[in-house]
């Protein structure tokens, strides 16, 4: 004979959260089985500023872990308490045990694991009974820290940092450029990898381009989705004047017809680095890029004005 498992109302087992906290203090090994941790030395109602943490335990390294219990649907108030307690006692990890985790709180705990050096666990608690047996707790891990999550968090952090650095790079470059040329004077700094302005003809632009350790100036030719043949025709006309253009520029340029792709490009790579190189070197990089752009526009603009398609 196989007995049926049934769920029991949590309030029939623990009348209130302090009763559950007291039970967990005496049975912390149940939590260890769920999380595969070794939590010891539970201390109930530990002071944290003007608040009291439900439970504070130690992990195998002796670091503190805070536990917040909620025998109800998860809410913002308890999530705020969890983070507050963690920072107040300088814990390494936080465990939130709830009866009904809401989707937005699952997402929030996942985000905390991606974005914080601390570990966050969200656990669902239920009470179950088999036939006439005494009720037993059922703890289910909903969200916990993972290596994949840490990797995702670091990637997001790197992307955010990249945007901040690039905006700072463009702010400095465009500010310096205004003293030499009005070409990009109407452009605002962005967090993108390029800063461009029109070259006097639809679909053509003079761009500054940066990567982590490289930079360049370019003329980019792209009239749109249905303009592949026109792009190539414009490029071919300019390349037919290559010797004159390069003589005016003062150096060889890289001519990229990019067959098989819609756009075309004429470029000059700049030695010296990119936005990930030390900011002390940016002024030198900016000076080289601006000097190249001034000569680039001077060499190309007369020929762009003569293009016929």
N, C-alpha and C positions, 0 to 999 in steps of 0.2 A: 504493500500500500504506500502510495506517495502522498504526503501531506501537502496542503495548499499553504502558500505564503500569503500573508496579508499585511497591509500597511496599517499602522496604528497612529492616531493623532498624537503629534509630539507633546501636546499639553497633557495628555493622559499619562505620559511617562515622566516628563519634567514640567512641573506646573509653571515654571518661569525660567528665564535665562540664568539667573544665579544658581538655580538647582542644576542645570545642565553644566555650567562652569565648574561647579563643585565636583560633579561626576567625572568630568573630563580631567580635572586635576588629579583624581585618583586613578584614572585609566588612560593616561597619556600614551600608553603603548598601542592603543587602538589607532591613534593618530599616526604613530610611527609606521604601522603596517600599511596604511593608506599612502603615505608619502615616501616610504622607504628612507626615513630619516632616523636619527637617534636623539630624540628630544628628552631632556631630563630636567630635574630640579624645578618643577612647576611652582609658580608663586602667584596666588590669586589676589586680585584687586590691588595691583602694584601702582603706586602713585606715579602720575606722569603730568607734572605741572598741576593744573587745577582739575585733572581728570584721574580716573582709575582704570587701568588696563585690566580686562577680564582675566587674562593669564599671561604671564611671562615665563618662558622656558629657555633652556640653553641647548644649543646644538653640540655636536661632537667636538667642535673647535672651541667651545666655551663662549661663542657669540650668542647674543640675546635674540629671541624670536618672540614677537607679540602675537597674541591670539584674540580675536574679536568674535564673539558669538552672537548670533541673531536667529532666534527661533521663529522667523517670519520671512516675508519676502524682502529681499535685499533692498536697501534704500541709500540715498546719497549721504544721509547723516552718518550711518555706520561706516561707509567708505571713507568719509572725511576723518572720522575718528581713527580708523585703521592707519591712515597715513600720518596723522598727528601723533599717535602713540609710537609708531616706528621711529619718527624723527626725535621725539621727546626722550626716549630711552636709548637712542642710537643703536637700534636693533639692526641685524643683518637681514632679517626676513620677517614677513607678516603673513598670518593665516587668518582668513575670514571664513567662518563656518555659518552657513545660512540654510534656511528651510527651502527657499525658492529663489534661486539666482536669476535676476532679470537679465535679458540680453545685453542691455546697455552697460551693466556692471561686469558682465563677462568680458565685453570688449574693453572696458576701462582697465580691468586687471591685466588683460593681455598687453595693453599699451604700457602699463606700468612696468611689466617685465621686459618689454623692448627698450624702454627709455630710462630705466632706473638701475643703479648698481645693486639695489636690494632685490631679493626674491619675494614674489607675491603668490600666494596660493588661495584659490577660491574652492571651497568644499561644500557640497550639498549634504545635509544631514536628514535622515529619515529614521523612523522607528518601524521595525517589522516584527512579525510574530508568525510562528509555524504552529498550527493547531492551537493547543492550549498552553504553549510554552510561554515563559516570561518574555516580554518585549526586549528586542536587542537593537542597538544602533546600527545603521547602515550609512557609512560615510563614503561619498563618491567624489573623487577629484575632478573638478570641472575645468580649472585652468591652473597651470603651474609654469615655472620657468623651464625653458628648453634651450638647447644650443642653437636651434634654428631661429627661435625668437630673438636670442641675443644677436645673431648675425643680421636678422632683419632690422633690429633696432640700431645696430652700428651702421648699417647701410643708410638708413634714414638720417641718422646723425651726420654721416659724411656728406650726404646730399644737401642737407640744410646748411652745413658749414661751407660747402662749395658755393652755394648761392650767396651767402654773406660775403665770402672772400671776393667772388667775381664782381659783386656790386661795388665793393670798395675799390677794386682794381679799375673798373670803368669810371667811377667817380673821379679818381685821380687822373686817369688818362684824358678823359674828356675835358676836365678842367684845364689841364696843361695844353691840350690841343687848341683851345679857344684863343690862346695867345699867338698861335701860328697860322690858323686857317679857320674860316667860317664853315667849312664843309660839313662838320658834324655838330655845329653849334646848337641846333634845335633838338638834338638827341638827348634823352634823359638816361642816366645810368640804369641798367637792368641787371638781373642775375643770370642772364644767358651767356653763352660762350661766344657771342658775337655782338657787334654794334655796327649798324649800317645806316646808310642814307642814300637817297636816290642819286643816280649818275647822270640825270638829265634826259633819260629815256625810259619809258615804261618797261618794267621787267629787268632793269639793270641797276645794280647798287654797288657802292664802294663800302666794303666791310673791313672793320678790324676784327680779327679772330684770335682767340686765345684757347689754349688747352693747359693742362697742368704744368707742362714744362716747355711749351713752344708757343710761338705767336706768328702772325702773318697779316699782311694786307692783301685784299683781293678785289677784283671786279667779278661780280657774280651775275650771270645771265640766265634768267628764267622768266619767260613771259606767261607761263601758266601751263595747265594740263594739255591743251591742244596745240602747244607752240613748239614742239620739239624741233621741227624742221626750221622754223624761224630762228630759234636759239642757235642752231648750228650755222645757219647762214650768217647771222650777225658775228658769231665767233670767227668764222672763216674770213670775213672781210677784215676784221681786226688783225688776224694772224697774217693776212697778206701784207700788212704794214708793220710786221714784227720788227724788222731791222730799224725802221725809223722810230718806233715806239721805244725800243730798248735803248737806242742811242740817246733819246731824250731823257729816259729814266736814269741812265748812267750805269746800268747793270743788266745782266740777263734776267728774264722772268720765266716762270713756269707756266706753260700753256696747256690747259687741260680741256680738250674737246669733250671728254667724257662720253665717248660713243657707247650706246646702250643705256644711257641715262638721259633724262630730259634736259638738265641744266648744263652749262659750261662755265669755265672759270679761268681767269688769269690771276696768278698769285705771285707774291714775293714772300718767302719765308724769312723771318727775322731771327738772328742768333741772339742768345742772351737769356732765354728762359720764358716761363709762363707764370700764371697766377699762383701756383703752388711753391714757387721759389721765394726766397726771403723778401719781405717787403722792402728791405733796404736796397734791393736790386731793381725794384719796380721803376724808379725814376729813370734809370738807364734804359730799361726795356721800353718804357713809354717814349722816351726821346727817339729811340730807333724806329719805333712804329710810326710816330708822327712824321718824322723826317721822310720815311718811305712813302707814307700816304700823300704827303705834299707833292713829292716828285711823281708819284703814281698818277695822281689826278692830272697834273700838268702834262704828263706824257700821253695820257689816254683821252682826255676830254676833247681835244680838237678832232680826233678821229671818230669818237662816238657821235659827235655832231654831224659828221658826214655820212653816217651809215644809211644805207638804202635797202629796204626789204619790201 
